[in-house]
């Protein structure tokens, strides 16, 4: 099928290796800066009013061509952007988990394609060193996709859990990949769930 592609960030088996990703964030202070690419990839922040009681929070907007995607980032997580790779990467405060959002435009697939046997086979090939534990339907705000839970085990190393959620938006696919040690997965999969719940296409956004 070819729409899942290769992984942008290789996360190794140990907490120490996940921790090493922090060096990437020292090179890019992008919390309050636009990220741009020649093909129109751009990210910026803007305030979002939750309620009169809670006030405003900071939401992120990613433009890929003409589509504005908005979402609420995990609180207090570090964030980095690769406009060339069309990815947004979050790293937890304690450097034990990462979430990567990958935008893949120009896709002519259907939701049935995402649930097909060939899609499952492609995930298995992409994560050849991991075992698919389960797959299930997942949702963002207004879109449906498929999620795979995988576990990677290696002798003498902590096991690593991965949740790969793939969601179809019109002619684009957005991937969400959570990676952390298996013993921490129960903690961090809620963070990914909250991110998915807030993620949407919003044509009413005030674009820059």
Rosetta constraint file for C-alpha pairs under 8 A:
AtomPair CA 1 CA 118 HARMONIC 7.15 0.50
AtomPair CA 1 CA 119 HARMONIC 7.02 0.50
AtomPair CA 1 CA 122 HARMONIC 7.75 0.50
AtomPair CA 3 CA 104 HARMONIC 7.76 0.50
AtomPair CA 3 CA 107 HARMONIC 7.18 0.50
AtomPair CA 3 CA 173 HARMONIC 7.99 0.50
AtomPair CA 4 CA 122 HARMONIC 7.66 0.50
AtomPair CA 4 CA 123 HARMONIC 7.75 0.50
AtomPair CA 6 CA 126 HARMONIC 7.02 0.50
AtomPair CA 8 CA 85 HARMONIC 7.45 0.50
AtomPair CA 11 CA 17 HARMONIC 6.90 0.50
AtomPair CA 11 CA 18 HARMONIC 6.08 0.50
AtomPair CA 11 CA 179 HARMONIC 7.29 0.50
AtomPair CA 12 CA 17 HARMONIC 5.63 0.50
AtomPair CA 12 CA 18 HARMONIC 6.65 0.50
AtomPair CA 13 CA 17 HARMONIC 7.04 0.50
AtomPair CA 13 CA 152 HARMONIC 7.56 0.50
AtomPair CA 13 CA 153 HARMONIC 7.82 0.50
AtomPair CA 13 CA 154 HARMONIC 7.61 0.50
AtomPair CA 13 CA 157 HARMONIC 6.51 0.50
AtomPair CA 13 CA 158 HARMONIC 6.44 0.50
AtomPair CA 13 CA 159 HARMONIC 6.61 0.50
AtomPair CA 13 CA 160 HARMONIC 5.88 0.50
AtomPair CA 13 CA 181 HARMONIC 7.73 0.50
AtomPair CA 14 CA 18 HARMONIC 6.61 0.50
AtomPair CA 14 CA 157 HARMONIC 6.46 0.50
AtomPair CA 14 CA 158 HARMONIC 5.99 0.50
AtomPair CA 14 CA 159 HARMONIC 7.87 0.50
AtomPair CA 14 CA 160 HARMONIC 7.63 0.50
AtomPair CA 14 CA 181 HARMONIC 7.34 0.50
AtomPair CA 15 CA 19 HARMONIC 6.06 0.50
AtomPair CA 15 CA 95 HARMONIC 7.78 0.50
AtomPair CA 15 CA 96 HARMONIC 5.78 0.50
AtomPair CA 15 CA 180 HARMONIC 7.84 0.50
AtomPair CA 15 CA 181 HARMONIC 6.93 0.50
AtomPair CA 16 CA 20 HARMONIC 6.38 0.50
AtomPair CA 17 CA 21 HARMONIC 7.13 0.50
AtomPair CA 18 CA 22 HARMONIC 7.98 0.50
AtomPair CA 18 CA 95 HARMONIC 6.27 0.50
AtomPair CA 18 CA 96 HARMONIC 5.94 0.50
AtomPair CA 18 CA 97 HARMONIC 6.82 0.50
AtomPair CA 18 CA 98 HARMONIC 7.66 0.50
AtomPair CA 18 CA 180 HARMONIC 7.84 0.50
AtomPair CA 19 CA 94 HARMONIC 7.83 0.50
AtomPair CA 19 CA 95 HARMONIC 4.64 0.50
AtomPair CA 19 CA 96 HARMONIC 6.22 0.50
AtomPair CA 20 CA 95 HARMONIC 7.98 0.50
AtomPair CA 21 CA 25 HARMONIC 7.47 0.50
AtomPair CA 21 CA 91 HARMONIC 7.90 0.50
AtomPair CA 21 CA 95 HARMONIC 7.69 0.50
AtomPair CA 22 CA 26 HARMONIC 6.81 0.50
AtomPair CA 22 CA 91 HARMONIC 7.45 0.50
AtomPair CA 22 CA 95 HARMONIC 6.93 0.50
AtomPair CA 23 CA 27 HARMONIC 6.94 0.50
AtomPair CA 24 CA 28 HARMONIC 7.00 0.50
AtomPair CA 24 CA 80 HARMONIC 7.87 0.50
AtomPair CA 25 CA 29 HARMONIC 6.90 0.50
AtomPair CA 25 CA 78 HARMONIC 7.36 0.50
AtomPair CA 25 CA 79 HARMONIC 7.24 0.50
AtomPair CA 25 CA 80 HARMONIC 6.09 0.50
AtomPair CA 28 CA 80 HARMONIC 6.58 0.50
AtomPair CA 29 CA 33 HARMONIC 7.65 0.50
AtomPair CA 29 CA 80 HARMONIC 7.58 0.50
AtomPair CA 30 CA 34 HARMONIC 7.17 0.50
AtomPair CA 30 CA 35 HARMONIC 7.49 0.50
AtomPair CA 30 CA 79 HARMONIC 7.25 0.50
AtomPair CA 30 CA 80 HARMONIC 6.19 0.50
AtomPair CA 30 CA 81 HARMONIC 7.14 0.50
AtomPair CA 31 CA 79 HARMONIC 6.69 0.50
AtomPair CA 31 CA 80 HARMONIC 7.64 0.50
AtomPair CA 32 CA 44 HARMONIC 7.18 0.50
AtomPair CA 32 CA 45 HARMONIC 6.94 0.50
AtomPair CA 33 CA 43 HARMONIC 8.00 0.50
AtomPair CA 33 CA 44 HARMONIC 6.58 0.50
AtomPair CA 34 CA 42 HARMONIC 6.35 0.50
AtomPair CA 34 CA 43 HARMONIC 5.30 0.50
AtomPair CA 34 CA 44 HARMONIC 5.01 0.50
AtomPair CA 35 CA 41 HARMONIC 7.23 0.50
AtomPair CA 35 CA 42 HARMONIC 4.91 0.50
AtomPair CA 35 CA 43 HARMONIC 5.10 0.50
AtomPair CA 35 CA 44 HARMONIC 7.16 0.50
AtomPair CA 35 CA 81 HARMONIC 6.79 0.50
AtomPair CA 35 CA 82 HARMONIC 7.70 0.50
AtomPair CA 35 CA 83 HARMONIC 6.15 0.50
AtomPair CA 36 CA 40 HARMONIC 6.61 0.50
AtomPair CA 36 CA 41 HARMONIC 5.24 0.50
AtomPair CA 36 CA 42 HARMONIC 4.37 0.50
AtomPair CA 36 CA 43 HARMONIC 7.02 0.50
AtomPair CA 36 CA 83 HARMONIC 5.81 0.50
AtomPair CA 37 CA 41 HARMONIC 5.01 0.50
AtomPair CA 37 CA 42 HARMONIC 6.70 0.50
AtomPair CA 37 CA 83 HARMONIC 5.31 0.50
AtomPair CA 37 CA 84 HARMONIC 6.24 0.50
AtomPair CA 39 CA 64 HARMONIC 7.71 0.50
AtomPair CA 39 CA 65 HARMONIC 6.83 0.50
AtomPair CA 40 CA 63 HARMONIC 6.92 0.50
AtomPair CA 40 CA 64 HARMONIC 5.66 0.50
AtomPair CA 40 CA 65 HARMONIC 4.87 0.50
AtomPair CA 41 CA 62 HARMONIC 7.14 0.50
AtomPair CA 41 CA 63 HARMONIC 5.42 0.50
AtomPair CA 41 CA 64 HARMONIC 4.63 0.50
AtomPair CA 41 CA 65 HARMONIC 6.46 0.50
AtomPair CA 41 CA 83 HARMONIC 5.93 0.50
AtomPair CA 41 CA 86 HARMONIC 6.79 0.50
AtomPair CA 42 CA 62 HARMONIC 5.62 0.50
AtomPair CA 42 CA 63 HARMONIC 4.98 0.50
AtomPair CA 42 CA 64 HARMONIC 6.73 0.50
AtomPair CA 42 CA 83 HARMONIC 7.10 0.50
AtomPair CA 43 CA 60 HARMONIC 7.02 0.50
AtomPair CA 43 CA 61 HARMONIC 5.53 0.50
AtomPair CA 43 CA 62 HARMONIC 4.36 0.50
AtomPair CA 43 CA 63 HARMONIC 6.23 0.50
AtomPair CA 44 CA 60 HARMONIC 5.89 0.50
AtomPair CA 44 CA 61 HARMONIC 5.45 0.50
AtomPair CA 44 CA 62 HARMONIC 6.73 0.50
AtomPair CA 45 CA 58 HARMONIC 6.48 0.50
AtomPair CA 45 CA 59 HARMONIC 5.69 0.50
AtomPair CA 45 CA 60 HARMONIC 4.52 0.50
AtomPair CA 45 CA 61 HARMONIC 6.01 0.50
AtomPair CA 46 CA 58 HARMONIC 5.85 0.50
AtomPair CA 46 CA 59 HARMONIC 5.55 0.50
AtomPair CA 46 CA 60 HARMONIC 6.40 0.50
AtomPair CA 46 CA 61 HARMONIC 7.42 0.50
AtomPair CA 47 CA 56 HARMONIC 5.96 0.50
AtomPair CA 47 CA 57 HARMONIC 5.67 0.50
AtomPair CA 47 CA 58 HARMONIC 4.74 0.50
AtomPair CA 47 CA 59 HARMONIC 5.92 0.50
AtomPair CA 48 CA 56 HARMONIC 5.23 0.50
AtomPair CA 48 CA 57 HARMONIC 5.29 0.50
AtomPair CA 48 CA 58 HARMONIC 5.99 0.50
AtomPair CA 48 CA 59 HARMONIC 5.98 0.50
AtomPair CA 49 CA 55 HARMONIC 5.66 0.50
AtomPair CA 49 CA 56 HARMONIC 4.23 0.50
AtomPair CA 49 CA 57 HARMONIC 6.44 0.50
AtomPair CA 50 CA 54 HARMONIC 6.14 0.50
AtomPair CA 50 CA 55 HARMONIC 5.85 0.50
AtomPair CA 50 CA 56 HARMONIC 5.83 0.50
AtomPair CA 50 CA 57 HARMONIC 7.00 0.50
AtomPair CA 51 CA 55 HARMONIC 5.46 0.50
AtomPair CA 51 CA 56 HARMONIC 7.49 0.50
AtomPair CA 58 CA 72 HARMONIC 7.09 0.50
AtomPair CA 59 CA 70 HARMONIC 6.80 0.50
AtomPair CA 59 CA 71 HARMONIC 5.80 0.50
AtomPair CA 59 CA 72 HARMONIC 4.88 0.50
AtomPair CA 59 CA 73 HARMONIC 6.92 0.50
AtomPair CA 60 CA 70 HARMONIC 5.57 0.50
AtomPair CA 60 CA 71 HARMONIC 5.50 0.50
AtomPair CA 60 CA 72 HARMONIC 6.23 0.50
AtomPair CA 60 CA 73 HARMONIC 7.05 0.50
AtomPair CA 61 CA 68 HARMONIC 6.39 0.50
AtomPair CA 61 CA 69 HARMONIC 5.54 0.50
AtomPair CA 61 CA 70 HARMONIC 4.43 0.50
AtomPair CA 61 CA 71 HARMONIC 6.74 0.50
AtomPair CA 62 CA 68 HARMONIC 5.78 0.50
AtomPair CA 62 CA 69 HARMONIC 5.14 0.50
AtomPair CA 62 CA 70 HARMONIC 6.39 0.50
AtomPair CA 63 CA 67 HARMONIC 5.60 0.50
AtomPair CA 63 CA 68 HARMONIC 4.73 0.50
AtomPair CA 63 CA 69 HARMONIC 6.36 0.50
AtomPair CA 64 CA 68 HARMONIC 6.95 0.50
AtomPair CA 64 CA 103 HARMONIC 7.85 0.50
AtomPair CA 64 CA 105 HARMONIC 7.61 0.50
AtomPair CA 67 CA 201 HARMONIC 6.97 0.50
AtomPair CA 67 CA 203 HARMONIC 7.45 0.50
AtomPair CA 68 CA 201 HARMONIC 5.71 0.50
AtomPair CA 68 CA 202 HARMONIC 5.92 0.50
AtomPair CA 68 CA 203 HARMONIC 6.40 0.50
AtomPair CA 68 CA 205 HARMONIC 7.25 0.50
AtomPair CA 68 CA 207 HARMONIC 7.99 0.50
AtomPair CA 69 CA 199 HARMONIC 6.99 0.50
AtomPair CA 69 CA 200 HARMONIC 5.54 0.50
AtomPair CA 69 CA 201 HARMONIC 4.48 0.50
AtomPair CA 69 CA 202 HARMONIC 6.18 0.50
AtomPair CA 70 CA 198 HARMONIC 7.61 0.50
AtomPair CA 70 CA 199 HARMONIC 5.73 0.50
AtomPair CA 70 CA 200 HARMONIC 5.57 0.50
AtomPair CA 70 CA 201 HARMONIC 6.30 0.50
AtomPair CA 70 CA 202 HARMONIC 6.65 0.50
AtomPair CA 71 CA 195 HARMONIC 6.76 0.50
AtomPair CA 71 CA 198 HARMONIC 5.03 0.50
AtomPair CA 71 CA 199 HARMONIC 4.40 0.50
AtomPair CA 71 CA 200 HARMONIC 6.62 0.50
AtomPair CA 72 CA 195 HARMONIC 6.27 0.50
AtomPair CA 72 CA 198 HARMONIC 5.81 0.50
AtomPair CA 72 CA 199 HARMONIC 7.21 0.50
AtomPair CA 73 CA 77 HARMONIC 7.63 0.50
AtomPair CA 73 CA 195 HARMONIC 6.47 0.50
AtomPair CA 74 CA 90 HARMONIC 7.81 0.50
AtomPair CA 74 CA 191 HARMONIC 6.49 0.50
AtomPair CA 74 CA 194 HARMONIC 7.88 0.50
AtomPair CA 74 CA 195 HARMONIC 6.77 0.50
AtomPair CA 76 CA 92 HARMONIC 7.50 0.50
AtomPair CA 76 CA 93 HARMONIC 6.59 0.50
AtomPair CA 77 CA 90 HARMONIC 6.03 0.50
AtomPair CA 77 CA 91 HARMONIC 5.51 0.50
AtomPair CA 77 CA 92 HARMONIC 4.71 0.50
AtomPair CA 77 CA 93 HARMONIC 5.48 0.50
AtomPair CA 78 CA 90 HARMONIC 5.46 0.50
AtomPair CA 78 CA 91 HARMONIC 5.05 0.50
AtomPair CA 78 CA 92 HARMONIC 6.40 0.50
AtomPair CA 78 CA 93 HARMONIC 6.88 0.50
AtomPair CA 79 CA 88 HARMONIC 7.10 0.50
AtomPair CA 79 CA 89 HARMONIC 5.64 0.50
AtomPair CA 79 CA 90 HARMONIC 4.58 0.50
AtomPair CA 79 CA 91 HARMONIC 6.48 0.50
AtomPair CA 80 CA 88 HARMONIC 5.90 0.50
AtomPair CA 80 CA 89 HARMONIC 5.20 0.50
AtomPair CA 80 CA 90 HARMONIC 6.58 0.50
AtomPair CA 81 CA 86 HARMONIC 7.68 0.50
AtomPair CA 81 CA 87 HARMONIC 5.90 0.50
AtomPair CA 81 CA 88 HARMONIC 4.61 0.50
AtomPair CA 81 CA 89 HARMONIC 6.24 0.50
AtomPair CA 82 CA 86 HARMONIC 5.72 0.50
AtomPair CA 82 CA 87 HARMONIC 5.25 0.50
AtomPair CA 82 CA 88 HARMONIC 6.48 0.50
AtomPair CA 83 CA 87 HARMONIC 6.60 0.50
AtomPair CA 85 CA 102 HARMONIC 7.81 0.50
AtomPair CA 86 CA 102 HARMONIC 5.93 0.50
AtomPair CA 86 CA 103 HARMONIC 5.51 0.50
AtomPair CA 86 CA 104 HARMONIC 7.52 0.50
AtomPair CA 87 CA 100 HARMONIC 6.67 0.50
AtomPair CA 87 CA 101 HARMONIC 5.46 0.50
AtomPair CA 87 CA 102 HARMONIC 4.45 0.50
AtomPair CA 87 CA 103 HARMONIC 6.31 0.50
AtomPair CA 88 CA 100 HARMONIC 5.75 0.50
AtomPair CA 88 CA 101 HARMONIC 5.09 0.50
AtomPair CA 88 CA 102 HARMONIC 6.63 0.50
AtomPair CA 89 CA 98 HARMONIC 7.03 0.50
AtomPair CA 89 CA 99 HARMONIC 5.80 0.50
AtomPair CA 89 CA 100 HARMONIC 4.40 0.50
AtomPair CA 89 CA 101 HARMONIC 6.32 0.50
AtomPair CA 90 CA 98 HARMONIC 5.52 0.50
AtomPair CA 90 CA 99 HARMONIC 5.08 0.50
AtomPair CA 90 CA 100 HARMONIC 6.28 0.50
AtomPair CA 91 CA 95 HARMONIC 6.02 0.50
AtomPair CA 91 CA 96 HARMONIC 7.75 0.50
AtomPair CA 91 CA 97 HARMONIC 6.02 0.50
AtomPair CA 91 CA 98 HARMONIC 4.56 0.50
AtomPair CA 91 CA 99 HARMONIC 6.65 0.50
AtomPair CA 92 CA 96 HARMONIC 6.30 0.50
AtomPair CA 92 CA 97 HARMONIC 5.47 0.50
AtomPair CA 92 CA 98 HARMONIC 6.29 0.50
AtomPair CA 96 CA 180 HARMONIC 6.10 0.50
AtomPair CA 96 CA 181 HARMONIC 7.32 0.50
AtomPair CA 97 CA 178 HARMONIC 7.19 0.50
AtomPair CA 97 CA 179 HARMONIC 5.69 0.50
AtomPair CA 97 CA 180 HARMONIC 4.55 0.50
AtomPair CA 97 CA 181 HARMONIC 7.56 0.50
AtomPair CA 97 CA 188 HARMONIC 7.43 0.50
AtomPair CA 98 CA 177 HARMONIC 7.89 0.50
AtomPair CA 98 CA 178 HARMONIC 5.77 0.50
AtomPair CA 98 CA 179 HARMONIC 5.44 0.50
AtomPair CA 98 CA 180 HARMONIC 6.75 0.50
AtomPair CA 99 CA 176 HARMONIC 6.76 0.50
AtomPair CA 99 CA 177 HARMONIC 5.33 0.50
AtomPair CA 99 CA 178 HARMONIC 4.44 0.50
AtomPair CA 99 CA 179 HARMONIC 6.52 0.50
AtomPair CA 99 CA 192 HARMONIC 7.36 0.50
AtomPair CA 100 CA 175 HARMONIC 7.72 0.50
AtomPair CA 100 CA 176 HARMONIC 5.66 0.50
AtomPair CA 100 CA 177 HARMONIC 5.13 0.50
AtomPair CA 100 CA 178 HARMONIC 6.73 0.50
AtomPair CA 101 CA 174 HARMONIC 6.84 0.50
AtomPair CA 101 CA 175 HARMONIC 5.55 0.50
AtomPair CA 101 CA 176 HARMONIC 4.64 0.50
AtomPair CA 101 CA 177 HARMONIC 6.63 0.50
AtomPair CA 102 CA 174 HARMONIC 5.62 0.50
AtomPair CA 102 CA 175 HARMONIC 5.00 0.50
AtomPair CA 102 CA 176 HARMONIC 6.56 0.50
AtomPair CA 103 CA 172 HARMONIC 7.34 0.50
AtomPair CA 103 CA 173 HARMONIC 6.21 0.50
AtomPair CA 103 CA 174 HARMONIC 4.71 0.50
AtomPair CA 103 CA 175 HARMONIC 6.58 0.50
AtomPair CA 104 CA 172 HARMONIC 5.67 0.50
AtomPair CA 104 CA 173 HARMONIC 5.07 0.50
AtomPair CA 104 CA 174 HARMONIC 6.04 0.50
AtomPair CA 104 CA 175 HARMONIC 7.93 0.50
AtomPair CA 105 CA 171 HARMONIC 6.51 0.50
AtomPair CA 105 CA 172 HARMONIC 4.29 0.50
AtomPair CA 105 CA 173 HARMONIC 6.34 0.50
AtomPair CA 106 CA 171 HARMONIC 5.53 0.50
AtomPair CA 106 CA 172 HARMONIC 5.63 0.50
AtomPair CA 107 CA 171 HARMONIC 4.94 0.50
AtomPair CA 107 CA 172 HARMONIC 5.11 0.50
AtomPair CA 107 CA 173 HARMONIC 6.66 0.50
AtomPair CA 108 CA 171 HARMONIC 5.66 0.50
AtomPair CA 108 CA 172 HARMONIC 7.67 0.50
AtomPair CA 109 CA 113 HARMONIC 6.13 0.50
AtomPair CA 109 CA 114 HARMONIC 7.79 0.50
AtomPair CA 109 CA 168 HARMONIC 7.91 0.50
AtomPair CA 109 CA 171 HARMONIC 7.45 0.50
AtomPair CA 110 CA 114 HARMONIC 6.86 0.50
AtomPair CA 110 CA 168 HARMONIC 7.44 0.50
AtomPair CA 111 CA 115 HARMONIC 6.68 0.50
AtomPair CA 111 CA 144 HARMONIC 7.73 0.50
AtomPair CA 111 CA 145 HARMONIC 6.87 0.50
AtomPair CA 111 CA 168 HARMONIC 6.72 0.50
AtomPair CA 112 CA 116 HARMONIC 6.17 0.50
AtomPair CA 113 CA 119 HARMONIC 6.86 0.50
AtomPair CA 114 CA 119 HARMONIC 5.81 0.50
AtomPair CA 114 CA 145 HARMONIC 7.12 0.50
AtomPair CA 114 CA 146 HARMONIC 6.44 0.50
AtomPair CA 114 CA 166 HARMONIC 7.54 0.50
AtomPair CA 115 CA 119 HARMONIC 6.49 0.50
AtomPair CA 115 CA 120 HARMONIC 7.38 0.50
AtomPair CA 115 CA 146 HARMONIC 6.56 0.50
AtomPair CA 116 CA 120 HARMONIC 6.61 0.50
AtomPair CA 117 CA 121 HARMONIC 6.14 0.50
AtomPair CA 118 CA 122 HARMONIC 6.12 0.50
AtomPair CA 119 CA 123 HARMONIC 6.34 0.50
AtomPair CA 120 CA 124 HARMONIC 6.24 0.50
AtomPair CA 121 CA 125 HARMONIC 6.19 0.50
AtomPair CA 122 CA 126 HARMONIC 6.01 0.50
AtomPair CA 123 CA 127 HARMONIC 6.13 0.50
AtomPair CA 124 CA 128 HARMONIC 5.65 0.50
AtomPair CA 124 CA 130 HARMONIC 7.58 0.50
AtomPair CA 124 CA 131 HARMONIC 7.38 0.50
AtomPair CA 124 CA 132 HARMONIC 6.93 0.50
AtomPair CA 127 CA 131 HARMONIC 7.76 0.50
AtomPair CA 129 CA 152 HARMONIC 6.23 0.50
AtomPair CA 129 CA 153 HARMONIC 7.91 0.50
AtomPair CA 130 CA 150 HARMONIC 6.04 0.50
AtomPair CA 130 CA 151 HARMONIC 5.28 0.50
AtomPair CA 130 CA 152 HARMONIC 4.22 0.50
AtomPair CA 130 CA 153 HARMONIC 7.03 0.50
AtomPair CA 131 CA 150 HARMONIC 5.30 0.50
AtomPair CA 131 CA 151 HARMONIC 5.34 0.50
AtomPair CA 131 CA 152 HARMONIC 6.40 0.50
AtomPair CA 132 CA 148 HARMONIC 6.78 0.50
AtomPair CA 132 CA 149 HARMONIC 5.92 0.50
AtomPair CA 132 CA 150 HARMONIC 4.37 0.50
AtomPair CA 132 CA 151 HARMONIC 6.68 0.50
AtomPair CA 133 CA 148 HARMONIC 7.53 0.50
AtomPair CA 133 CA 149 HARMONIC 5.49 0.50
AtomPair CA 133 CA 150 HARMONIC 5.33 0.50
AtomPair CA 133 CA 151 HARMONIC 6.90 0.50
AtomPair CA 134 CA 148 HARMONIC 5.90 0.50
AtomPair CA 134 CA 149 HARMONIC 5.41 0.50
AtomPair CA 134 CA 150 HARMONIC 7.34 0.50
AtomPair CA 135 CA 146 HARMONIC 6.95 0.50
AtomPair CA 135 CA 147 HARMONIC 5.48 0.50
AtomPair CA 135 CA 148 HARMONIC 4.38 0.50
AtomPair CA 135 CA 149 HARMONIC 6.27 0.50
AtomPair CA 136 CA 146 HARMONIC 5.74 0.50
AtomPair CA 136 CA 147 HARMONIC 5.43 0.50
AtomPair CA 136 CA 148 HARMONIC 6.75 0.50
AtomPair CA 137 CA 144 HARMONIC 7.08 0.50
AtomPair CA 137 CA 145 HARMONIC 5.82 0.50
AtomPair CA 137 CA 146 HARMONIC 4.62 0.50
AtomPair CA 137 CA 147 HARMONIC 6.14 0.50
AtomPair CA 138 CA 144 HARMONIC 5.87 0.50
AtomPair CA 138 CA 145 HARMONIC 5.15 0.50
AtomPair CA 138 CA 146 HARMONIC 5.38 0.50
AtomPair CA 138 CA 147 HARMONIC 5.94 0.50
AtomPair CA 138 CA 165 HARMONIC 7.08 0.50
AtomPair CA 138 CA 167 HARMONIC 7.96 0.50
AtomPair CA 139 CA 143 HARMONIC 5.75 0.50
AtomPair CA 139 CA 144 HARMONIC 4.47 0.50
AtomPair CA 139 CA 145 HARMONIC 5.96 0.50
AtomPair CA 139 CA 167 HARMONIC 7.64 0.50
AtomPair CA 139 CA 196 HARMONIC 6.81 0.50
AtomPair CA 139 CA 197 HARMONIC 7.05 0.50
AtomPair CA 140 CA 144 HARMONIC 6.34 0.50
AtomPair CA 140 CA 167 HARMONIC 7.80 0.50
AtomPair CA 140 CA 196 HARMONIC 4.73 0.50
AtomPair CA 140 CA 197 HARMONIC 4.82 0.50
AtomPair CA 140 CA 198 HARMONIC 6.82 0.50
AtomPair CA 140 CA 199 HARMONIC 5.63 0.50
AtomPair CA 140 CA 200 HARMONIC 6.61 0.50
AtomPair CA 141 CA 196 HARMONIC 7.18 0.50
AtomPair CA 141 CA 197 HARMONIC 5.34 0.50
AtomPair CA 141 CA 198 HARMONIC 6.06 0.50
AtomPair CA 141 CA 199 HARMONIC 5.70 0.50
AtomPair CA 141 CA 200 HARMONIC 5.24 0.50
AtomPair CA 142 CA 200 HARMONIC 6.52 0.50
AtomPair CA 143 CA 167 HARMONIC 6.87 0.50
AtomPair CA 143 CA 168 HARMONIC 6.96 0.50
AtomPair CA 143 CA 169 HARMONIC 6.77 0.50
AtomPair CA 143 CA 200 HARMONIC 7.71 0.50
AtomPair CA 144 CA 167 HARMONIC 5.87 0.50
AtomPair CA 144 CA 168 HARMONIC 6.87 0.50
AtomPair CA 145 CA 165 HARMONIC 6.86 0.50
AtomPair CA 145 CA 166 HARMONIC 5.41 0.50
AtomPair CA 145 CA 167 HARMONIC 4.06 0.50
AtomPair CA 145 CA 168 HARMONIC 6.23 0.50
AtomPair CA 146 CA 165 HARMONIC 5.70 0.50
AtomPair CA 146 CA 166 HARMONIC 5.45 0.50
AtomPair CA 146 CA 167 HARMONIC 6.60 0.50
AtomPair CA 147 CA 163 HARMONIC 6.70 0.50
AtomPair CA 147 CA 164 HARMONIC 5.41 0.50
AtomPair CA 147 CA 165 HARMONIC 4.00 0.50
AtomPair CA 147 CA 166 HARMONIC 6.18 0.50
AtomPair CA 148 CA 162 HARMONIC 7.95 0.50
AtomPair CA 148 CA 163 HARMONIC 5.61 0.50
AtomPair CA 148 CA 164 HARMONIC 5.19 0.50
AtomPair CA 148 CA 165 HARMONIC 6.41 0.50
AtomPair CA 149 CA 161 HARMONIC 7.22 0.50
AtomPair CA 149 CA 162 HARMONIC 5.77 0.50
AtomPair CA 149 CA 163 HARMONIC 4.55 0.50
AtomPair CA 149 CA 164 HARMONIC 6.57 0.50
AtomPair CA 150 CA 161 HARMONIC 5.73 0.50
AtomPair CA 150 CA 162 HARMONIC 5.07 0.50
AtomPair CA 150 CA 163 HARMONIC 6.33 0.50
AtomPair CA 151 CA 159 HARMONIC 6.84 0.50
AtomPair CA 151 CA 160 HARMONIC 5.67 0.50
AtomPair CA 151 CA 161 HARMONIC 4.52 0.50
AtomPair CA 151 CA 162 HARMONIC 6.25 0.50
AtomPair CA 151 CA 182 HARMONIC 7.47 0.50
AtomPair CA 152 CA 159 HARMONIC 5.59 0.50
AtomPair CA 152 CA 160 HARMONIC 5.08 0.50
AtomPair CA 152 CA 161 HARMONIC 6.36 0.50
AtomPair CA 153 CA 157 HARMONIC 7.31 0.50
AtomPair CA 153 CA 158 HARMONIC 7.11 0.50
AtomPair CA 153 CA 159 HARMONIC 4.65 0.50
AtomPair CA 153 CA 160 HARMONIC 6.64 0.50
AtomPair CA 154 CA 158 HARMONIC 7.34 0.50
AtomPair CA 154 CA 159 HARMONIC 6.79 0.50
AtomPair CA 158 CA 181 HARMONIC 6.70 0.50
AtomPair CA 158 CA 182 HARMONIC 7.65 0.50
AtomPair CA 159 CA 181 HARMONIC 5.92 0.50
AtomPair CA 159 CA 182 HARMONIC 5.59 0.50
AtomPair CA 159 CA 183 HARMONIC 7.97 0.50
AtomPair CA 160 CA 179 HARMONIC 7.09 0.50
AtomPair CA 160 CA 180 HARMONIC 5.72 0.50
AtomPair CA 160 CA 181 HARMONIC 4.25 0.50
AtomPair CA 160 CA 182 HARMONIC 4.90 0.50
AtomPair CA 161 CA 179 HARMONIC 5.93 0.50
AtomPair CA 161 CA 180 HARMONIC 5.62 0.50
AtomPair CA 161 CA 181 HARMONIC 5.72 0.50
AtomPair CA 161 CA 182 HARMONIC 4.78 0.50
AtomPair CA 161 CA 185 HARMONIC 6.53 0.50
AtomPair CA 162 CA 177 HARMONIC 6.86 0.50
AtomPair CA 162 CA 178 HARMONIC 5.50 0.50
AtomPair CA 162 CA 179 HARMONIC 4.65 0.50
AtomPair CA 162 CA 180 HARMONIC 6.73 0.50
AtomPair CA 163 CA 176 HARMONIC 7.87 0.50
AtomPair CA 163 CA 177 HARMONIC 5.65 0.50
AtomPair CA 163 CA 178 HARMONIC 5.13 0.50
AtomPair CA 163 CA 179 HARMONIC 6.79 0.50
AtomPair CA 163 CA 189 HARMONIC 7.91 0.50
AtomPair CA 164 CA 175 HARMONIC 6.95 0.50
AtomPair CA 164 CA 176 HARMONIC 5.78 0.50
AtomPair CA 164 CA 177 HARMONIC 4.56 0.50
AtomPair CA 164 CA 178 HARMONIC 6.60 0.50
AtomPair CA 165 CA 175 HARMONIC 5.69 0.50
AtomPair CA 165 CA 176 HARMONIC 5.05 0.50
AtomPair CA 165 CA 177 HARMONIC 6.40 0.50
AtomPair CA 166 CA 173 HARMONIC 6.82 0.50
AtomPair CA 166 CA 174 HARMONIC 5.93 0.50
AtomPair CA 166 CA 175 HARMONIC 4.57 0.50
AtomPair CA 166 CA 176 HARMONIC 6.46 0.50
AtomPair CA 167 CA 173 HARMONIC 5.67 0.50
AtomPair CA 167 CA 174 HARMONIC 5.34 0.50
AtomPair CA 167 CA 175 HARMONIC 6.40 0.50
AtomPair CA 168 CA 172 HARMONIC 6.01 0.50
AtomPair CA 168 CA 173 HARMONIC 4.59 0.50
AtomPair CA 168 CA 174 HARMONIC 6.50 0.50
AtomPair CA 169 CA 173 HARMONIC 5.87 0.50
AtomPair CA 169 CA 174 HARMONIC 7.42 0.50
AtomPair CA 178 CA 189 HARMONIC 7.43 0.50
AtomPair CA 178 CA 192 HARMONIC 6.89 0.50
AtomPair CA 180 CA 184 HARMONIC 6.48 0.50
AtomPair CA 180 CA 185 HARMONIC 6.19 0.50
AtomPair CA 180 CA 188 HARMONIC 7.82 0.50
AtomPair CA 181 CA 185 HARMONIC 6.37 0.50
AtomPair CA 182 CA 186 HARMONIC 7.96 0.50
AtomPair CA 184 CA 188 HARMONIC 6.52 0.50
AtomPair CA 185 CA 189 HARMONIC 5.82 0.50
AtomPair CA 186 CA 190 HARMONIC 7.37 0.50
AtomPair CA 187 CA 191 HARMONIC 7.67 0.50
AtomPair CA 188 CA 192 HARMONIC 6.70 0.50
AtomPair CA 189 CA 193 HARMONIC 6.18 0.50
AtomPair CA 190 CA 194 HARMONIC 6.19 0.50
AtomPair CA 191 CA 195 HARMONIC 6.35 0.50
AtomPair CA 192 CA 196 HARMONIC 6.20 0.50
AtomPair CA 193 CA 197 HARMONIC 6.18 0.50
AtomPair CA 194 CA 198 HARMONIC 6.38 0.50
AtomPair CA 195 CA 199 HARMONIC 6.24 0.50
